[in-house]
Amino acid sequence: CTHLKANPETVDIPVVFLTAKIETEDIVKGFDLGAVDYVTKPFNPTELLKRVDTHLSLYHLRRKLEELVAERTAHLQHRVRELDARDKLMHLQSSAGSLTEVYENILRVVEDVFKAQKVVLYRPDAANVALGAKAALGLDEAGVIQDESALGALPPVAVDQDDLIAQAFRDQKSCTDDNGAAATPILHEENVLGIIWVDTLGNAELDVESELEAFWRIGHETALVIQSAQVTEDLETGEIDVSALLNLDIEE
């Protein structure tokens, strides 16, 4: 029993002592060593089998309960990370800097929530026929934002090609491939402002469907951040006329 309990591979196996040792100190020692039951001789075979069956049932129920607790805990931890990420994105809407800064902040949020090693943010061209990489993280080194030269090495993705990124753009929903990579649309109302791609959702404790739903919600929140930053940038560059935006007739 001591050897079984000292070995990580056998520590959880329930042990029942069947022995002629009937002294109290022997019984206590058996339980102290980790036994779940202590049967003294002479014994009834039927009773012994019932006890073994009971302890095996309890063992399997305990394992099932531990698995459920671990699963619920993983879901809860992931949900907390997601809510924290959405809170960060919400704050970005009111304190957005340049689009480049916004893109980098979005990459960090996605990296944190989904434990992704590589993250790329794509934006469509004016004609909506191709998606170009606007920001990327971890392509050359974990946790490092790529510079413009590295981004230039990423080829644009045609929206009509058979590709995970193009599929997410066309279908306007989160999707994944056989390699574990995933993509979600940055959807503002009915307009796809871009695509977020990750090499993996990276949370084995959760089912893929739950991960994709969380990815979808982050994509929606991201759309509001990009839209806000885009409007701010257009105002600063004069591409949007404030009076026209407010529909006001302002006298000079």
Helices and strands as residue ranges (DSSP letters): H 2-6, E 16-19, H 24-32, E 37-40, H 45-94, H 99-114, E 119-124, E 130-137, H 148-152, E 157-158, H 164-171, E 175-176, E 182-188, E 191-198, H 208-237, H 242-246
